[in-house]
Amino acid sequence: MKQGIHPDSYRLVAFKDMSNEDVFITKSTVNSKETIDIDGVEYPLVKMEISRTSHPYYTGKSKLVDTAGRIDKFKNKYAKFKK
């Protein structure tokens, strides 16, 4: 491993999955302006749309999350080519 290229500022950070409110704590260097209190300890908070607890590949459930209506937009755009 090369010396001097890896960050030294690793700290415990809470990651929150906004789709199912799951929170997990791990070491990271990510910057965050928000914090969360877990068991009396304050951690920097990073909000995510999807994580291992909500991703269909890991859960085995086929769940479609379409917040921007992209699928409907695609179907409407290419509906004229349907025979």
Number of C-alpha atoms within 10 A of each C-alpha: 5 5 5 7 7 9 8 8 9 12 13 15 22 21 21 20 19 14 15 12 14 15 18 11 15 10 11 15 12 13 10 12 7 10 13 17 11 11 6 7 7 13 18 19 21 18 15 14 13 16 18 11 15 19 17 15 11 10 11 9 10 9 11 9 13 9 7 8 9 10 13 10 11 10 11 10 10 9 10 8 6 6 4
